[in-house]
Amino acid sequence: MALDPQLLEILACPDTHHAPLEFDAAASTLTCTECGRVFPVRDDIPVLLLDEALPGSGPKGEVA
């Protein structure tokens, strides 16, 4: 599975900081570069809902 590179350029975390996301094709996930939340990609569609995200580690290692 692959997401369009142009789409990846404009996707951002839906939280208030709107940080860029990094795509992991093997895991089919998008990870926020600031808060570390992990968003699923289902059927080539990013699910950018905070309620659907897995918590991640923030930049200082704290849980977001």
VENDA-V988555 format. One record per residue. N is the residue number from 1. RES is the residue in one small letter. PHI is phi as a letter, one per 20 degrees, with the letter a starting at -180 (NA if undefined). PSI is psi in radians with two decimals (999 if undefined). NEAR is the number of other ideal C-beta (glycine too) atoms within 12 Angstrom. Layout:
BEGIN
n = [N/N]
res = [RES/RES]
phi = [PHI/PHI]
psi = [PSI/PSI]
near = [NEAR/NEAR]
END
This chain:
BEGIN
n = [1/2/3/4/5/6/7/8/9/10/11/12/13/14/15/16/17/18/19/20/21/22/23/24/25/26/27/28/29/30/31/32/33/34/35/36/37/38/39/40/41/42/43/44/45/46/47/48/49/50/51/52/53/54/55/56/57/58/59/60/61/62/63/64]
res = [m/a/l/d/p/q/l/l/e/i/l/a/c/p/d/t/h/h/a/p/l/e/f/d/a/a/a/s/t/l/t/c/t/e/c/g/r/v/f/p/v/r/d/d/i/p/v/l/l/l/d/e/a/l/p/g/s/g/p/k/g/e/v/a]
phi = [NA/b/e/g/g/f/f/f/f/d/f/b/f/f/f/f/e/l/f/f/d/d/e/d/f/f/e/l/c/d/d/f/f/d/e/n/g/d/d/f/d/d/l/m/d/f/d/e/d/g/f/e/f/e/f/c/e/f/f/d/n/f/f/e]
psi = [2.51/2.42/2.58/2.23/-0.59/-0.62/-0.75/-0.55/-0.53/-0.22/2.49/2.77/2.39/-0.10/3.03/-0.39/-0.34/0.77/2.74/2.79/2.55/2.33/2.30/1.76/-0.65/-0.66/-0.14/0.91/2.80/2.31/2.31/2.34/-0.20/-0.97/-0.28/0.03/2.54/2.10/2.35/2.72/2.02/2.20/0.75/0.33/2.07/2.30/1.63/0.97/2.24/-0.59/-0.39/-0.23/2.59/2.44/2.62/-3.14/2.34/-3.08/-0.39/0.21/-0.07/2.65/2.31/999]
near = [17/13/25/15/11/8/18/19/12/14/27/24/29/22/24/12/18/16/24/18/35/24/28/19/15/9/15/21/27/36/31/34/24/23/31/28/33/29/36/25/30/16/10/15/18/31/23/27/17/19/13/19/26/22/19/27/18/20/15/10/10/12/13/25]
END
